[in-house]
Amino acid sequence: MKEEKIQLDKGHITGYHIDLGKAPLIILQAHKGYIMCGYLNMNTANKLGDIAGKVTGVKTFEDALHATVIEVSDQAKKEGLTEGVPASDFLKKLL
């Protein structure tokens, strides 16, 4: 597993990268929520009340930061976060 602090405009996030078979599991965690890759399940994030966004087709932290958020949790919607934005913008709102 690789863990890395990543600096954004307002602060830093933590990236987690785990090699699994043909694609990695990637999570970018901010203070109030996170971005997850397609390996993880939005239904679980909703059940837990997490503020989460999902990106797919990513293999690096840089890919994930520039990817478009394709799905957001119910709690993220309550916080005014939406699909269709770059993951980096989504995360900046969670610092």
MODELLER restraints for C-alpha pairs under 7 A, 6 or more apart:
rsr = mdl.restraints
at = mdl.atoms
rsr.add(forms.Gaussian(group=physical.xy_distance, feature=features.Distance(at['CA:1:A'], at['CA:17:A']), mean=5.74, stdev=0.5))
rsr.add(forms.Gaussian(group=physical.xy_distance, feature=features.Distance(at['CA:1:A'], at['CA:18:A']), mean=4.68, stdev=0.5))
rsr.add(forms.Gaussian(group=physical.xy_distance, feature=features.Distance(at['CA:2:A'], at['CA:16:A']), mean=5.80, stdev=0.5))
rsr.add(forms.Gaussian(group=physical.xy_distance, feature=features.Distance(at['CA:2:A'], at['CA:17:A']), mean=5.04, stdev=0.5))
rsr.add(forms.Gaussian(group=physical.xy_distance, feature=features.Distance(at['CA:2:A'], at['CA:18:A']), mean=6.48, stdev=0.5))
rsr.add(forms.Gaussian(group=physical.xy_distance, feature=features.Distance(at['CA:3:A'], at['CA:14:A']), mean=6.91, stdev=0.5))
rsr.add(forms.Gaussian(group=physical.xy_distance, feature=features.Distance(at['CA:3:A'], at['CA:15:A']), mean=5.58, stdev=0.5))
rsr.add(forms.Gaussian(group=physical.xy_distance, feature=features.Distance(at['CA:3:A'], at['CA:16:A']), mean=4.71, stdev=0.5))
rsr.add(forms.Gaussian(group=physical.xy_distance, feature=features.Distance(at['CA:3:A'], at['CA:17:A']), mean=6.50, stdev=0.5))
rsr.add(forms.Gaussian(group=physical.xy_distance, feature=features.Distance(at['CA:4:A'], at['CA:14:A']), mean=5.65, stdev=0.5))
rsr.add(forms.Gaussian(group=physical.xy_distance, feature=features.Distance(at['CA:4:A'], at['CA:15:A']), mean=5.09, stdev=0.5))
rsr.add(forms.Gaussian(group=physical.xy_distance, feature=features.Distance(at['CA:4:A'], at['CA:16:A']), mean=6.70, stdev=0.5))
rsr.add(forms.Gaussian(group=physical.xy_distance, feature=features.Distance(at['CA:5:A'], at['CA:12:A']), mean=6.37, stdev=0.5))
rsr.add(forms.Gaussian(group=physical.xy_distance, feature=features.Distance(at['CA:5:A'], at['CA:13:A']), mean=5.82, stdev=0.5))
rsr.add(forms.Gaussian(group=physical.xy_distance, feature=features.Distance(at['CA:5:A'], at['CA:14:A']), mean=4.61, stdev=0.5))
rsr.add(forms.Gaussian(group=physical.xy_distance, feature=features.Distance(at['CA:5:A'], at['CA:15:A']), mean=6.28, stdev=0.5))
rsr.add(forms.Gaussian(group=physical.xy_distance, feature=features.Distance(at['CA:6:A'], at['CA:12:A']), mean=5.33, stdev=0.5))
rsr.add(forms.Gaussian(group=physical.xy_distance, feature=features.Distance(at['CA:6:A'], at['CA:13:A']), mean=5.27, stdev=0.5))
rsr.add(forms.Gaussian(group=physical.xy_distance, feature=features.Distance(at['CA:6:A'], at['CA:14:A']), mean=5.97, stdev=0.5))
rsr.add(forms.Gaussian(group=physical.xy_distance, feature=features.Distance(at['CA:6:A'], at['CA:15:A']), mean=6.86, stdev=0.5))
rsr.add(forms.Gaussian(group=physical.xy_distance, feature=features.Distance(at['CA:7:A'], at['CA:13:A']), mean=6.49, stdev=0.5))
rsr.add(forms.Gaussian(group=physical.xy_distance, feature=features.Distance(at['CA:10:A'], at['CA:92:A']), mean=6.80, stdev=0.5))
rsr.add(forms.Gaussian(group=physical.xy_distance, feature=features.Distance(at['CA:10:A'], at['CA:95:A']), mean=6.95, stdev=0.5))
rsr.add(forms.Gaussian(group=physical.xy_distance, feature=features.Distance(at['CA:11:A'], at['CA:95:A']), mean=6.60, stdev=0.5))
rsr.add(forms.Gaussian(group=physical.xy_distance, feature=features.Distance(at['CA:13:A'], at['CA:28:A']), mean=6.60, stdev=0.5))
rsr.add(forms.Gaussian(group=physical.xy_distance, feature=features.Distance(at['CA:13:A'], at['CA:29:A']), mean=5.53, stdev=0.5))
rsr.add(forms.Gaussian(group=physical.xy_distance, feature=features.Distance(at['CA:13:A'], at['CA:30:A']), mean=4.79, stdev=0.5))
rsr.add(forms.Gaussian(group=physical.xy_distance, feature=features.Distance(at['CA:14:A'], at['CA:28:A']), mean=5.74, stdev=0.5))
rsr.add(forms.Gaussian(group=physical.xy_distance, feature=features.Distance(at['CA:14:A'], at['CA:29:A']), mean=5.16, stdev=0.5))
rsr.add(forms.Gaussian(group=physical.xy_distance, feature=features.Distance(at['CA:14:A'], at['CA:30:A']), mean=6.71, stdev=0.5))
rsr.add(forms.Gaussian(group=physical.xy_distance, feature=features.Distance(at['CA:15:A'], at['CA:27:A']), mean=5.77, stdev=0.5))
rsr.add(forms.Gaussian(group=physical.xy_distance, feature=features.Distance(at['CA:15:A'], at['CA:28:A']), mean=4.48, stdev=0.5))
rsr.add(forms.Gaussian(group=physical.xy_distance, feature=features.Distance(at['CA:15:A'], at['CA:29:A']), mean=6.30, stdev=0.5))
rsr.add(forms.Gaussian(group=physical.xy_distance, feature=features.Distance(at['CA:15:A'], at['CA:61:A']), mean=6.68, stdev=0.5))
rsr.add(forms.Gaussian(group=physical.xy_distance, feature=features.Distance(at['CA:16:A'], at['CA:26:A']), mean=5.63, stdev=0.5))
rsr.add(forms.Gaussian(group=physical.xy_distance, feature=features.Distance(at['CA:16:A'], at['CA:27:A']), mean=5.15, stdev=0.5))
rsr.add(forms.Gaussian(group=physical.xy_distance, feature=features.Distance(at['CA:16:A'], at['CA:28:A']), mean=6.42, stdev=0.5))
rsr.add(forms.Gaussian(group=physical.xy_distance, feature=features.Distance(at['CA:17:A'], at['CA:24:A']), mean=6.44, stdev=0.5))
rsr.add(forms.Gaussian(group=physical.xy_distance, feature=features.Distance(at['CA:17:A'], at['CA:25:A']), mean=5.76, stdev=0.5))
rsr.add(forms.Gaussian(group=physical.xy_distance, feature=features.Distance(at['CA:17:A'], at['CA:26:A']), mean=4.76, stdev=0.5))
rsr.add(forms.Gaussian(group=physical.xy_distance, feature=features.Distance(at['CA:17:A'], at['CA:27:A']), mean=6.80, stdev=0.5))
rsr.add(forms.Gaussian(group=physical.xy_distance, feature=features.Distance(at['CA:18:A'], at['CA:24:A']), mean=5.43, stdev=0.5))
rsr.add(forms.Gaussian(group=physical.xy_distance, feature=features.Distance(at['CA:18:A'], at['CA:25:A']), mean=5.09, stdev=0.5))
rsr.add(forms.Gaussian(group=physical.xy_distance, feature=features.Distance(at['CA:18:A'], at['CA:26:A']), mean=6.62, stdev=0.5))
rsr.add(forms.Gaussian(group=physical.xy_distance, feature=features.Distance(at['CA:19:A'], at['CA:25:A']), mean=6.44, stdev=0.5))
rsr.add(forms.Gaussian(group=physical.xy_distance, feature=features.Distance(at['CA:23:A'], at['CA:59:A']), mean=6.65, stdev=0.5))
rsr.add(forms.Gaussian(group=physical.xy_distance, feature=features.Distance(at['CA:24:A'], at['CA:59:A']), mean=6.00, stdev=0.5))
rsr.add(forms.Gaussian(group=physical.xy_distance, feature=features.Distance(at['CA:25:A'], at['CA:37:A']), mean=6.36, stdev=0.5))
rsr.add(forms.Gaussian(group=physical.xy_distance, feature=features.Distance(at['CA:25:A'], at['CA:39:A']), mean=6.25, stdev=0.5))
rsr.add(forms.Gaussian(group=physical.xy_distance, feature=features.Distance(at['CA:26:A'], at['CA:36:A']), mean=6.17, stdev=0.5))
rsr.add(forms.Gaussian(group=physical.xy_distance, feature=features.Distance(at['CA:26:A'], at['CA:37:A']), mean=5.49, stdev=0.5))
rsr.add(forms.Gaussian(group=physical.xy_distance, feature=features.Distance(at['CA:27:A'], at['CA:34:A']), mean=6.88, stdev=0.5))
rsr.add(forms.Gaussian(group=physical.xy_distance, feature=features.Distance(at['CA:27:A'], at['CA:35:A']), mean=5.73, stdev=0.5))
rsr.add(forms.Gaussian(group=physical.xy_distance, feature=features.Distance(at['CA:27:A'], at['CA:36:A']), mean=4.70, stdev=0.5))
rsr.add(forms.Gaussian(group=physical.xy_distance, feature=features.Distance(at['CA:27:A'], at['CA:37:A']), mean=6.49, stdev=0.5))
rsr.add(forms.Gaussian(group=physical.xy_distance, feature=features.Distance(at['CA:28:A'], at['CA:34:A']), mean=5.51, stdev=0.5))
rsr.add(forms.Gaussian(group=physical.xy_distance, feature=features.Distance(at['CA:28:A'], at['CA:35:A']), mean=5.08, stdev=0.5))
rsr.add(forms.Gaussian(group=physical.xy_distance, feature=features.Distance(at['CA:28:A'], at['CA:36:A']), mean=6.59, stdev=0.5))
rsr.add(forms.Gaussian(group=physical.xy_distance, feature=features.Distance(at['CA:29:A'], at['CA:35:A']), mean=6.50, stdev=0.5))
rsr.add(forms.Gaussian(group=physical.xy_distance, feature=features.Distance(at['CA:30:A'], at['CA:91:A']), mean=6.19, stdev=0.5))
rsr.add(forms.Gaussian(group=physical.xy_distance, feature=features.Distance(at['CA:30:A'], at['CA:94:A']), mean=5.82, stdev=0.5))
rsr.add(forms.Gaussian(group=physical.xy_distance, feature=features.Distance(at['CA:30:A'], at['CA:95:A']), mean=5.64, stdev=0.5))
rsr.add(forms.Gaussian(group=physical.xy_distance, feature=features.Distance(at['CA:31:A'], at['CA:94:A']), mean=6.00, stdev=0.5))
rsr.add(forms.Gaussian(group=physical.xy_distance, feature=features.Distance(at['CA:31:A'], at['CA:95:A']), mean=5.13, stdev=0.5))
rsr.add(forms.Gaussian(group=physical.xy_distance, feature=features.Distance(at['CA:32:A'], at['CA:51:A']), mean=6.94, stdev=0.5))
rsr.add(forms.Gaussian(group=physical.xy_distance, feature=features.Distance(at['CA:32:A'], at['CA:94:A']), mean=5.03, stdev=0.5))
rsr.add(forms.Gaussian(group=physical.xy_distance, feature=features.Distance(at['CA:32:A'], at['CA:95:A']), mean=6.50, stdev=0.5))
rsr.add(forms.Gaussian(group=physical.xy_distance, feature=features.Distance(at['CA:33:A'], at['CA:50:A']), mean=6.60, stdev=0.5))
rsr.add(forms.Gaussian(group=physical.xy_distance, feature=features.Distance(at['CA:33:A'], at['CA:51:A']), mean=4.71, stdev=0.5))
rsr.add(forms.Gaussian(group=physical.xy_distance, feature=features.Distance(at['CA:33:A'], at['CA:52:A']), mean=5.66, stdev=0.5))
rsr.add(forms.Gaussian(group=physical.xy_distance, feature=features.Distance(at['CA:33:A'], at['CA:94:A']), mean=6.04, stdev=0.5))
rsr.add(forms.Gaussian(group=physical.xy_distance, feature=features.Distance(at['CA:34:A'], at['CA:51:A']), mean=6.62, stdev=0.5))
rsr.add(forms.Gaussian(group=physical.xy_distance, feature=features.Distance(at['CA:34:A'], at['CA:52:A']), mean=5.01, stdev=0.5))
rsr.add(forms.Gaussian(group=physical.xy_distance, feature=features.Distance(at['CA:34:A'], at['CA:53:A']), mean=6.48, stdev=0.5))
rsr.add(forms.Gaussian(group=physical.xy_distance, feature=features.Distance(at['CA:34:A'], at['CA:91:A']), mean=6.88, stdev=0.5))
rsr.add(forms.Gaussian(group=physical.xy_distance, feature=features.Distance(at['CA:35:A'], at['CA:52:A']), mean=5.65, stdev=0.5))
rsr.add(forms.Gaussian(group=physical.xy_distance, feature=features.Distance(at['CA:35:A'], at['CA:53:A']), mean=4.71, stdev=0.5))
rsr.add(forms.Gaussian(group=physical.xy_distance, feature=features.Distance(at['CA:35:A'], at['CA:54:A']), mean=5.59, stdev=0.5))
rsr.add(forms.Gaussian(group=physical.xy_distance, feature=features.Distance(at['CA:35:A'], at['CA:87:A']), mean=6.93, stdev=0.5))
rsr.add(forms.Gaussian(group=physical.xy_distance, feature=features.Distance(at['CA:36:A'], at['CA:53:A']), mean=6.23, stdev=0.5))
rsr.add(forms.Gaussian(group=physical.xy_distance, feature=features.Distance(at['CA:36:A'], at['CA:54:A']), mean=4.92, stdev=0.5))
rsr.add(forms.Gaussian(group=physical.xy_distance, feature=features.Distance(at['CA:36:A'], at['CA:55:A']), mean=6.32, stdev=0.5))
rsr.add(forms.Gaussian(group=physical.xy_distance, feature=features.Distance(at['CA:37:A'], at['CA:54:A']), mean=5.62, stdev=0.5))
rsr.add(forms.Gaussian(group=physical.xy_distance, feature=features.Distance(at['CA:37:A'], at['CA:55:A']), mean=5.08, stdev=0.5))
rsr.add(forms.Gaussian(group=physical.xy_distance, feature=features.Distance(at['CA:37:A'], at['CA:56:A']), mean=5.42, stdev=0.5))
rsr.add(forms.Gaussian(group=physical.xy_distance, feature=features.Distance(at['CA:38:A'], at['CA:54:A']), mean=6.61, stdev=0.5))
rsr.add(forms.Gaussian(group=physical.xy_distance, feature=features.Distance(at['CA:38:A'], at['CA:55:A']), mean=6.32, stdev=0.5))
rsr.add(forms.Gaussian(group=physical.xy_distance, feature=features.Distance(at['CA:38:A'], at['CA:56:A']), mean=5.08, stdev=0.5))
rsr.add(forms.Gaussian(group=physical.xy_distance, feature=features.Distance(at['CA:42:A'], at['CA:73:A']), mean=6.38, stdev=0.5))
rsr.add(forms.Gaussian(group=physical.xy_distance, feature=features.Distance(at['CA:45:A'], at['CA:52:A']), mean=6.77, stdev=0.5))
rsr.add(forms.Gaussian(group=physical.xy_distance, feature=features.Distance(at['CA:45:A'], at['CA:73:A']), mean=6.53, stdev=0.5))
rsr.add(forms.Gaussian(group=physical.xy_distance, feature=features.Distance(at['CA:46:A'], at['CA:73:A']), mean=5.64, stdev=0.5))
rsr.add(forms.Gaussian(group=physical.xy_distance, feature=features.Distance(at['CA:46:A'], at['CA:74:A']), mean=5.98, stdev=0.5))
rsr.add(forms.Gaussian(group=physical.xy_distance, feature=features.Distance(at['CA:49:A'], at['CA:75:A']), mean=5.96, stdev=0.5))
rsr.add(forms.Gaussian(group=physical.xy_distance, feature=features.Distance(at['CA:50:A'], at['CA:75:A']), mean=6.20, stdev=0.5))
rsr.add(forms.Gaussian(group=physical.xy_distance, feature=features.Distance(at['CA:51:A'], at['CA:73:A']), mean=6.00, stdev=0.5))
rsr.add(forms.Gaussian(group=physical.xy_distance, feature=features.Distance(at['CA:51:A'], at['CA:75:A']), mean=5.21, stdev=0.5))
rsr.add(forms.Gaussian(group=physical.xy_distance, feature=features.Distance(at['CA:51:A'], at['CA:76:A']), mean=4.58, stdev=0.5))
rsr.add(forms.Gaussian(group=physical.xy_distance, feature=features.Distance(at['CA:52:A'], at['CA:72:A']), mean=5.75, stdev=0.5))
rsr.add(forms.Gaussian(group=physical.xy_distance, feature=features.Distance(at['CA:52:A'], at['CA:73:A']), mean=5.31, stdev=0.5))
rsr.add(forms.Gaussian(group=physical.xy_distance, feature=features.Distance(at['CA:52:A'], at['CA:76:A']), mean=6.09, stdev=0.5))
rsr.add(forms.Gaussian(group=physical.xy_distance, feature=features.Distance(at['CA:53:A'], at['CA:69:A']), mean=6.05, stdev=0.5))
rsr.add(forms.Gaussian(group=physical.xy_distance, feature=features.Distance(at['CA:53:A'], at['CA:71:A']), mean=5.71, stdev=0.5))
rsr.add(forms.Gaussian(group=physical.xy_distance, feature=features.Distance(at['CA:53:A'], at['CA:72:A']), mean=4.35, stdev=0.5))
rsr.add(forms.Gaussian(group=physical.xy_distance, feature=features.Distance(at['CA:53:A'], at['CA:73:A']), mean=6.38, stdev=0.5))
rsr.add(forms.Gaussian(group=physical.xy_distance, feature=features.Distance(at['CA:54:A'], at['CA:69:A']), mean=5.50, stdev=0.5))
rsr.add(forms.Gaussian(group=physical.xy_distance, feature=features.Distance(at['CA:54:A'], at['CA:70:A']), mean=5.81, stdev=0.5))
rsr.add(forms.Gaussian(group=physical.xy_distance, feature=features.Distance(at['CA:54:A'], at['CA:71:A']), mean=5.19, stdev=0.5))
rsr.add(forms.Gaussian(group=physical.xy_distance, feature=features.Distance(at['CA:54:A'], at['CA:72:A']), mean=6.32, stdev=0.5))
rsr.add(forms.Gaussian(group=physical.xy_distance, feature=features.Distance(at['CA:55:A'], at['CA:64:A']), mean=6.73, stdev=0.5))
rsr.add(forms.Gaussian(group=physical.xy_distance, feature=features.Distance(at['CA:55:A'], at['CA:67:A']), mean=6.21, stdev=0.5))
rsr.add(forms.Gaussian(group=physical.xy_distance, feature=features.Distance(at['CA:55:A'], at['CA:68:A']), mean=6.29, stdev=0.5))
rsr.add(forms.Gaussian(group=physical.xy_distance, feature=features.Distance(at['CA:55:A'], at['CA:69:A']), mean=5.06, stdev=0.5))
rsr.add(forms.Gaussian(group=physical.xy_distance, feature=features.Distance(at['CA:55:A'], at['CA:70:A']), mean=5.81, stdev=0.5))
rsr.add(forms.Gaussian(group=physical.xy_distance, feature=features.Distance(at['CA:58:A'], at['CA:64:A']), mean=5.49, stdev=0.5))
rsr.add(forms.Gaussian(group=physical.xy_distance, feature=features.Distance(at['CA:64:A'], at['CA:87:A']), mean=6.69, stdev=0.5))
rsr.add(forms.Gaussian(group=physical.xy_distance, feature=features.Distance(at['CA:65:A'], at['CA:86:A']), mean=6.86, stdev=0.5))
rsr.add(forms.Gaussian(group=physical.xy_distance, feature=features.Distance(at['CA:65:A'], at['CA:87:A']), mean=5.01, stdev=0.5))
rsr.add(forms.Gaussian(group=physical.xy_distance, feature=features.Distance(at['CA:65:A'], at['CA:88:A']), mean=4.84, stdev=0.5))
rsr.add(forms.Gaussian(group=physical.xy_distance, feature=features.Distance(at['CA:66:A'], at['CA:86:A']), mean=5.64, stdev=0.5))
rsr.add(forms.Gaussian(group=physical.xy_distance, feature=features.Distance(at['CA:66:A'], at['CA:87:A']), mean=6.09, stdev=0.5))
rsr.add(forms.Gaussian(group=physical.xy_distance, feature=features.Distance(at['CA:66:A'], at['CA:88:A']), mean=6.50, stdev=0.5))
rsr.add(forms.Gaussian(group=physical.xy_distance, feature=features.Distance(at['CA:67:A'], at['CA:86:A']), mean=5.57, stdev=0.5))
rsr.add(forms.Gaussian(group=physical.xy_distance, feature=features.Distance(at['CA:67:A'], at['CA:87:A']), mean=5.85, stdev=0.5))
rsr.add(forms.Gaussian(group=physical.xy_distance, feature=features.Distance(at['CA:68:A'], at['CA:84:A']), mean=5.61, stdev=0.5))
rsr.add(forms.Gaussian(group=physical.xy_distance, feature=features.Distance(at['CA:68:A'], at['CA:85:A']), mean=5.36, stdev=0.5))
rsr.add(forms.Gaussian(group=physical.xy_distance, feature=features.Distance(at['CA:68:A'], at['CA:86:A']), mean=4.44, stdev=0.5))
rsr.add(forms.Gaussian(group=physical.xy_distance, feature=features.Distance(at['CA:68:A'], at['CA:87:A']), mean=5.87, stdev=0.5))
rsr.add(forms.Gaussian(group=physical.xy_distance, feature=features.Distance(at['CA:69:A'], at['CA:83:A']), mean=5.13, stdev=0.5))
rsr.add(forms.Gaussian(group=physical.xy_distance, feature=features.Distance(at['CA:69:A'], at['CA:84:A']), mean=5.38, stdev=0.5))
rsr.add(forms.Gaussian(group=physical.xy_distance, feature=features.Distance(at['CA:69:A'], at['CA:85:A']), mean=5.61, stdev=0.5))
rsr.add(forms.Gaussian(group=physical.xy_distance, feature=features.Distance(at['CA:69:A'], at['CA:86:A']), mean=5.99, stdev=0.5))
rsr.add(forms.Gaussian(group=physical.xy_distance, feature=features.Distance(at['CA:69:A'], at['CA:87:A']), mean=5.66, stdev=0.5))
rsr.add(forms.Gaussian(group=physical.xy_distance, feature=features.Distance(at['CA:70:A'], at['CA:83:A']), mean=5.20, stdev=0.5))
rsr.add(forms.Gaussian(group=physical.xy_distance, feature=features.Distance(at['CA:70:A'], at['CA:84:A']), mean=6.11, stdev=0.5))
rsr.add(forms.Gaussian(group=physical.xy_distance, feature=features.Distance(at['CA:71:A'], at['CA:83:A']), mean=5.52, stdev=0.5))
rsr.add(forms.Gaussian(group=physical.xy_distance, feature=features.Distance(at['CA:72:A'], at['CA:82:A']), mean=6.38, stdev=0.5))
rsr.add(forms.Gaussian(group=physical.xy_distance, feature=features.Distance(at['CA:72:A'], at['CA:83:A']), mean=6.15, stdev=0.5))
rsr.add(forms.Gaussian(group=physical.xy_distance, feature=features.Distance(at['CA:81:A'], at['CA:90:A']), mean=6.92, stdev=0.5))
